[in-house]
């Protein structure tokens, strides 16, 4: 019984600081005697310690109680045991072992926000919006989200069996994946059209030094193109988010002033406004931002900031709709608490929670079916047709199989033409000898 009393005392001490002020203020408001909900907790803990058929460690009982408490909140709040919290710190540094799936819990189901590029999850064909039904035979409905995440992690080379459900599937699909070392390069870039000086930059996730990596990618692009950029495609598709500070810094690269994002805590308290600064702002070349359902959280902050400030055209499909901000508190025993503390609002005071960001130009992720006019004979196909006397222009770079990216590239070319800055070959013909 002494051990039971000690355990109860420890548990009470653990929770007392969290609820004492609340209980006292509630009693003061109502005029009723202070209600002690912790008495119930202590009673239950004592009963389990004294009468449960098997011995359970006190730490597991307290952790389980905290997980249950946090689990009553929104899907993005999470209590992380020390090993899970250590893995989170690994991920924000950009390197870890696992399957490379960013997960959330929606409607009781564990849902994929997006797979990390070139991860075992992506290579297996897992998509944003897929539901993870089971991990190694254990239904995920019986597991806390942090436990699902823990089970997906593991040494590179080990196997993990998943059941994946997707809209349109008659039954869950069984997959066996091999864990790998996930090295997340936050930013990748390449030249899209050297003649037009267009650059493509993709942000996979917002982790430490993402903004600096993007700055370097833009500088490297200028070096490769031997001049200033004339257009940028910023790809935020399947970017699950990450560090808000890095999203703000990325937005600031393209904005000389104005609001980037506003956050508001409970009861509109703790309002914080992030603003752009003129120093270090990129030149005002056209920017197209690609988004889709896997664009979430920090990446939605960037899309919303550039859209509301009129700095970029947002293109693609509706985004995920995570309009909340989490803070992470490291606890004394090495565990961590990720807690939703605020909602964020775009510069025009829009909350995208549940709704997501609607693109300025909606472009599906697959090309439309062949047009009816495809295959129709043109004048040049007729035998003996009159010659024009000029030669066709050299063809532009071959179109990409990525329909959304191809549309973005075509849009940049169209903007060049409208500005009157296109070269003659883009207009379709060049004179002989020129």
C-alpha positions as CSV (number, residue, x, y, z in Angstrom):
1,X,0.0,0.0,0.0
2,X,3.0,2.3,0.6
3,X,4.0,1.9,-3.1
4,X,0.4,2.7,-4.1
5,X,0.4,5.9,-2.0
6,X,3.7,7.0,-3.5
7,X,2.5,6.4,-7.0
8,X,-0.7,8.4,-6.3
9,X,1.3,11.2,-4.8
10,X,3.6,11.3,-7.8
11,X,0.7,11.4,-10.2
12,X,-1.0,14.1,-8.2
13,X,2.1,16.2,-8.2
14,X,2.4,15.6,-12.0
15,X,-1.1,16.9,-12.7
16,X,-1.7,19.4,-9.9
17,X,0.1,22.3,-11.5
18,X,-2.0,21.8,-14.7
19,X,-5.4,22.0,-13.1
20,X,-5.1,23.7,-9.7
21,X,-5.6,27.2,-11.0
22,X,-8.4,26.1,-13.3
23,X,-10.3,24.4,-10.5
24,X,-9.9,27.3,-8.2
25,X,-11.0,29.9,-10.8
26,X,-13.9,27.7,-11.8
27,X,-15.0,27.4,-8.2
28,X,-14.7,31.2,-7.7
29,X,-16.8,31.9,-10.8
30,X,-19.5,29.4,-9.8
31,X,-19.5,30.1,-6.0
32,X,-19.4,26.3,-5.5
33,X,-16.7,24.4,-3.4
34,X,-13.6,23.5,-5.4
35,X,-14.1,20.3,-7.3
36,X,-11.1,18.0,-7.2
37,X,-11.1,15.9,-10.4
38,X,-7.7,14.6,-9.5
39,X,-9.2,12.7,-6.7
40,X,-10.9,10.5,-9.3
41,X,-7.5,10.0,-11.0
42,X,-5.9,9.0,-7.8
43,X,-8.7,6.6,-7.0
44,X,-8.4,4.9,-10.4
45,X,-4.6,4.7,-10.1
46,X,-4.9,3.2,-6.7
47,X,-7.4,0.6,-7.9
48,X,-5.2,-0.4,-10.8
49,X,-2.1,-0.7,-8.7
50,X,-3.9,-2.7,-6.0
51,X,-6.3,-4.9,-7.9
52,X,-5.4,-5.2,-11.6
53,X,-4.6,-8.8,-12.6
54,X,-1.1,-8.0,-13.8
55,X,1.5,-5.5,-12.6
56,X,1.8,-2.3,-14.6
57,X,4.6,0.2,-14.3
58,X,3.8,3.5,-12.8
59,X,5.4,5.3,-15.7
60,X,3.2,3.5,-18.2
61,X,0.1,4.3,-16.3
62,X,1.0,8.0,-16.1
63,X,2.0,8.2,-19.7
64,X,-1.2,6.4,-20.7
65,X,-3.2,8.9,-18.7
66,X,-1.5,11.8,-20.4
67,X,-1.9,10.3,-23.8
68,X,-5.6,9.8,-23.2
69,X,-5.9,13.4,-22.0
70,X,-4.1,14.9,-25.0
71,X,-6.0,12.5,-27.3
72,X,-9.2,14.3,-26.4
73,X,-7.9,17.4,-28.1
74,X,-7.5,18.0,-31.9
75,X,-5.6,15.6,-34.1
76,X,-2.4,17.6,-34.2
77,X,-1.9,17.8,-30.4
78,X,0.2,14.8,-29.2
79,X,2.1,13.6,-26.2
80,X,5.3,12.0,-27.3
81,X,7.2,9.5,-25.1
82,X,10.9,10.1,-25.0
83,X,11.8,7.7,-27.9
84,X,9.1,9.3,-30.1
85,X,10.2,12.8,-29.2
86,X,13.8,11.9,-30.1
87,X,12.6,10.7,-33.5
88,X,10.8,14.0,-34.1
89,X,14.0,16.0,-33.4
90,X,15.7,13.7,-35.9
91,X,13.1,14.4,-38.5
92,X,13.4,18.2,-38.2
93,X,17.2,17.8,-38.8
94,X,16.3,16.0,-42.0
95,X,17.5,12.5,-41.5
96,X,15.9,9.4,-39.9
97,X,15.0,5.7,-40.5
98,X,11.5,4.7,-41.5
99,X,8.9,4.7,-44.2
100,X,8.7,8.4,-44.8
101,X,4.9,8.9,-44.2
102,X,3.6,12.1,-42.6
103,X,0.4,11.1,-40.7
104,X,-2.6,12.7,-38.9
105,X,-5.7,11.3,-37.4
106,X,-9.0,12.4,-39.0
107,X,-12.4,11.0,-38.0
108,X,-10.8,8.2,-36.0
109,X,-8.7,7.1,-39.0
110,X,-4.9,7.4,-39.4
111,X,-4.6,9.4,-42.6
112,X,-1.5,10.1,-44.8
113,X,-0.9,13.9,-45.2
114,X,1.8,13.1,-47.7
115,X,4.6,10.7,-48.3
116,X,8.1,12.1,-48.3
117,X,9.6,12.2,-51.8
118,X,11.8,9.1,-52.7
119,X,10.8,7.4,-49.5
120,X,9.6,3.7,-49.2
121,X,6.1,5.1,-48.8
122,X,6.2,7.1,-52.0
123,X,7.9,4.3,-54.0
124,X,5.1,1.9,-52.9
125,X,2.5,4.3,-54.4
126,X,1.0,5.6,-51.1
127,X,-0.8,8.9,-51.7
128,X,-2.1,11.9,-49.7
129,X,-5.5,11.0,-48.2
130,X,-4.8,7.2,-48.0
131,X,-5.8,5.6,-44.7
132,X,-3.4,3.4,-42.8
133,X,-5.7,0.6,-41.5
134,X,-3.1,-1.6,-39.8
135,X,0.6,-1.8,-39.1
136,X,2.1,-5.3,-38.8
137,X,-1.4,-6.8,-38.3
138,X,-2.4,-4.4,-35.5
139,X,-5.4,-2.2,-36.4
140,X,-4.5,1.5,-36.1
141,X,-7.9,2.3,-34.6
142,X,-6.6,0.6,-31.4
143,X,-3.4,2.7,-31.3
144,X,-2.6,6.2,-30.4
145,X,-1.2,8.3,-33.3
146,X,2.3,8.5,-31.7
147,X,2.3,4.7,-31.4
148,X,1.5,4.3,-35.1
149,X,4.3,6.6,-35.9
150,X,6.7,4.7,-33.6
151,X,5.8,1.4,-35.3
152,X,6.5,2.8,-38.7
153,X,10.0,3.8,-37.6
154,X,12.7,1.2,-37.4
155,X,16.2,0.3,-38.6
156,X,16.8,0.6,-42.3
157,X,16.4,-2.8,-44.0
158,X,13.7,-4.1,-41.8
159,X,10.2,-4.9,-43.1
160,X,6.8,-3.3,-42.2
161,X,3.4,-4.7,-43.3
162,X,0.7,-2.1,-43.9
163,X,-2.9,-2.2,-44.9
164,X,-3.9,0.9,-47.0
165,X,-7.4,2.0,-47.7
166,X,-8.2,4.5,-50.4
167,X,-11.4,6.0,-51.9
168,X,-12.4,3.6,-54.7
169,X,-10.8,0.5,-53.1
170,X,-13.2,-2.3,-52.4
171,X,-11.0,-3.5,-49.5
172,X,-7.7,-2.5,-47.9
173,X,-4.6,-3.2,-50.0
174,X,-1.8,-5.1,-48.3
175,X,1.7,-3.7,-48.7
176,X,5.1,-4.9,-47.3
177,X,7.6,-2.1,-47.3
178,X,11.3,-2.1,-46.4
179,X,12.4,0.7,-44.1
180,X,15.1,3.0,-45.4
181,X,17.3,5.8,-44.3
182,X,15.3,8.9,-45.1
183,X,17.5,11.9,-46.0
184,X,15.2,14.8,-46.6
185,X,16.8,17.4,-48.8
186,X,14.5,20.3,-48.0
187,X,14.9,22.1,-51.4
188,X,15.7,20.8,-54.8
189,X,15.9,22.9,-58.0
190,X,16.7,22.8,-61.7
191,X,16.5,25.0,-64.8
192,X,13.2,24.6,-66.6
193,X,13.9,26.6,-69.8
194,X,17.4,28.1,-70.2
195,X,16.4,30.4,-73.1
196,X,13.6,31.9,-71.1
197,X,15.6,31.7,-67.8
198,X,12.9,29.9,-65.8
199,X,13.8,28.0,-62.7
200,X,12.0,25.2,-60.8
201,X,12.4,24.9,-57.0
202,X,10.6,22.3,-54.9
203,X,10.3,22.5,-51.1
204,X,9.8,19.0,-49.7
205,X,9.3,20.1,-46.1
206,X,10.0,23.1,-43.9
207,X,12.9,22.1,-41.6
208,X,15.9,23.8,-40.2
209,X,17.7,26.0,-42.8
210,X,15.0,25.6,-45.5
211,X,14.9,29.3,-46.3
212,X,18.7,29.4,-46.6
213,X,18.6,26.4,-48.9
214,X,16.0,28.1,-51.1
215,X,18.2,31.2,-51.3
216,X,21.1,29.1,-52.4
217,X,19.0,27.4,-55.0
218,X,17.9,30.7,-56.4
219,X,21.5,32.0,-56.5
220,X,22.7,28.8,-58.1
221,X,20.0,29.2,-60.7
222,X,21.3,32.7,-61.6
223,X,24.8,31.3,-62.0
224,X,23.6,28.5,-64.2
225,X,21.5,30.8,-66.4
226,X,24.2,33.6,-66.4
227,X,21.7,36.2,-65.5
228,X,18.6,37.2,-63.5
229,X,15.6,34.8,-63.4
230,X,12.7,35.6,-65.6
231,X,10.3,33.2,-63.8
232,X,10.0,30.7,-61.0
233,X,7.9,27.7,-60.4
234,X,7.8,27.0,-56.6
235,X,6.5,23.5,-56.0
236,X,4.8,23.0,-52.6
237,X,2.9,19.8,-53.6
238,X,2.9,17.0,-51.0
239,X,4.8,19.3,-48.6
240,X,3.3,18.4,-45.2
241,X,4.7,21.6,-43.5
242,X,7.1,21.8,-40.6
243,X,8.6,24.8,-38.9
244,X,6.5,27.9,-39.1
245,X,9.6,30.2,-38.7
246,X,11.0,28.7,-41.9
247,X,7.7,29.2,-43.8
248,X,7.7,32.9,-42.7
249,X,11.3,33.2,-43.9
250,X,10.6,31.7,-47.3
251,X,7.6,34.0,-47.8
252,X,9.8,37.0,-46.8
253,X,12.1,36.2,-49.7
254,X,9.4,37.2,-52.1
255,X,7.7,40.0,-50.2
256,X,9.1,43.5,-49.7
257,X,6.5,44.4,-47.1
258,X,3.1,43.6,-45.7
259,X,1.7,40.8,-43.5
260,X,2.8,37.2,-44.0
261,X,0.7,35.5,-41.4
262,X,-1.2,36.3,-38.1
263,X,-1.7,33.8,-35.3
264,X,-4.3,34.1,-32.6
265,X,-4.6,32.0,-29.4
266,X,-7.6,31.1,-27.4
267,X,-10.1,34.0,-27.0
268,X,-8.1,36.0,-29.5
269,X,-5.3,36.3,-27.0
270,X,-1.6,36.2,-27.8
271,X,-2.0,37.7,-31.2
272,X,1.2,37.6,-33.2
273,X,1.8,39.2,-36.6
274,X,4.7,38.3,-38.9
275,X,5.6,40.9,-41.5
276,X,7.9,40.9,-44.5
277,X,11.0,43.0,-44.8
278,X,12.4,44.8,-47.8
279,X,16.0,43.7,-47.2
280,X,16.9,40.6,-49.2
281,X,13.7,40.5,-51.3
282,X,13.9,38.7,-54.6
283,X,13.3,40.8,-57.8
284,X,9.7,40.9,-59.0
285,X,9.9,38.1,-61.6
286,X,6.7,36.0,-62.1
287,X,6.2,33.2,-59.5
288,X,3.8,30.3,-59.9
289,X,3.2,28.2,-56.8
290,X,2.0,24.6,-57.3
291,X,-0.2,23.1,-54.6
292,X,-2.3,20.0,-54.1
293,X,-4.1,18.1,-51.3
294,X,-0.8,17.2,-49.7
295,X,0.1,20.8,-49.3
296,X,-0.4,21.4,-45.6
297,X,0.4,23.6,-42.6
298,X,3.6,25.6,-43.1
299,X,3.4,25.2,-46.9
300,X,-0.2,26.6,-46.8
301,X,1.2,29.7,-44.9
302,X,3.5,30.4,-47.8
303,X,0.8,29.8,-50.5
304,X,-1.6,32.0,-48.6
305,X,0.9,34.8,-48.0
306,X,2.0,35.0,-51.6
307,X,-1.6,34.7,-52.9
308,X,-3.0,37.4,-50.6
309,X,-0.2,39.8,-51.3
310,X,-0.6,39.3,-55.1
311,X,3.0,38.1,-55.4
312,X,2.3,34.7,-57.0
313,X,-0.3,32.7,-59.0
314,X,-1.4,29.7,-57.0
315,X,-2.0,26.7,-59.3
316,X,-3.1,23.1,-58.8
317,X,-5.8,21.7,-56.6
318,X,-7.3,22.4,-53.1
319,X,-4.8,22.2,-50.3
320,X,-5.1,20.1,-47.1
321,X,-6.6,22.8,-44.8
322,X,-4.5,22.7,-41.6
323,X,-4.9,26.2,-40.2
324,X,-3.5,25.7,-36.7
325,X,-0.1,26.2,-35.1
326,X,1.5,23.8,-32.7
327,X,4.2,24.5,-30.1
328,X,6.5,21.7,-28.8
329,X,7.5,21.6,-25.1
330,X,10.3,19.3,-24.0
331,X,9.4,17.8,-20.6
332,X,11.8,16.9,-17.8
333,X,12.0,13.2,-18.6
334,X,12.8,13.7,-22.3
335,X,9.2,13.3,-23.4
336,X,7.6,16.0,-25.5
337,X,4.2,17.7,-25.7
338,X,3.0,19.0,-29.1
339,X,0.1,21.3,-28.3
340,X,-2.1,23.3,-30.7
341,X,-1.9,26.8,-29.3
342,X,-3.3,29.1,-32.0
343,X,-5.1,29.4,-35.3
344,X,-3.3,31.2,-38.2
345,X,-4.8,33.6,-40.6
346,X,-3.6,34.7,-44.1
347,X,-2.8,38.4,-44.7
348,X,-6.5,38.9,-45.7
349,X,-7.6,37.4,-42.4
350,X,-8.7,34.1,-43.9
351,X,-8.7,31.0,-41.8
352,X,-8.0,28.0,-44.0
353,X,-8.8,25.5,-41.2
354,X,-10.8,22.6,-42.8
355,X,-11.1,24.6,-46.1
356,X,-7.6,24.8,-47.4
357,X,-6.4,27.3,-50.0
358,X,-8.3,27.5,-53.3
359,X,-5.9,27.9,-56.3
360,X,-6.2,30.9,-58.5
361,X,-6.0,28.5,-61.4
362,X,-7.3,25.0,-60.8
363,X,-5.3,22.4,-62.7
364,X,-5.9,18.6,-62.2
365,X,-2.9,16.4,-61.5
366,X,-3.4,14.4,-64.7
367,X,-3.7,15.6,-68.3
368,X,-7.2,15.8,-69.7
369,X,-8.3,13.2,-72.3
370,X,-7.2,13.8,-75.9
371,X,-9.0,16.6,-77.6
372,X,-11.5,15.9,-80.4
373,X,-9.4,17.9,-82.9
374,X,-6.3,15.7,-82.3
375,X,-5.4,13.9,-85.5
376,X,-7.2,16.4,-87.8
377,X,-5.3,17.1,-91.0
378,X,-3.7,20.6,-91.3
379,X,-2.7,22.6,-94.4
380,X,0.9,21.4,-94.2
381,X,-0.2,17.8,-94.3
382,X,-1.8,18.3,-97.8
383,X,0.1,16.9,-100.8
384,X,1.6,19.7,-102.9
385,X,0.7,22.5,-100.5
386,X,2.3,26.0,-101.0
387,X,5.4,26.6,-99.1
388,X,5.6,29.6,-96.8
389,X,9.2,30.6,-97.4
390,X,10.2,30.7,-93.7
391,X,11.4,27.9,-91.5
392,X,9.7,26.8,-88.3
393,X,11.2,27.9,-85.1
394,X,13.3,25.4,-83.1
395,X,11.0,23.6,-80.8
396,X,10.8,24.6,-77.1
397,X,12.0,22.1,-74.5
398,X,10.1,18.9,-74.6
399,X,6.9,19.0,-72.4
400,X,7.1,17.4,-69.0
401,X,4.9,14.4,-68.1
402,X,3.9,16.4,-65.0
403,X,0.7,18.0,-66.2
404,X,0.6,20.7,-63.5
405,X,4.2,21.6,-64.0
406,X,3.8,21.7,-67.7
407,X,0.8,24.1,-67.3
408,X,2.9,26.3,-65.0
409,X,5.7,26.5,-67.6
410,X,3.2,27.3,-70.4
411,X,1.8,30.1,-68.2
412,X,5.2,31.6,-67.7
413,X,5.8,31.6,-71.4
414,X,2.4,33.2,-72.0
415,X,3.2,35.9,-69.5
416,X,6.5,36.6,-71.4
417,X,4.5,36.9,-74.7
418,X,2.0,39.3,-73.1
419,X,4.8,41.5,-71.8
420,X,6.2,41.6,-75.3
421,X,9.5,40.2,-74.2
422,X,9.4,36.9,-76.0
423,X,12.0,36.0,-78.5
424,X,10.9,35.5,-82.2
425,X,11.2,31.8,-82.0
426,X,8.6,31.6,-79.2
427,X,6.1,33.4,-81.5
428,X,6.4,30.4,-83.8
429,X,8.6,31.2,-86.8
430,X,12.0,32.6,-87.7
431,X,13.0,34.1,-91.0
432,X,15.4,32.2,-93.2
433,X,19.0,33.0,-92.4
434,X,18.3,34.7,-89.1
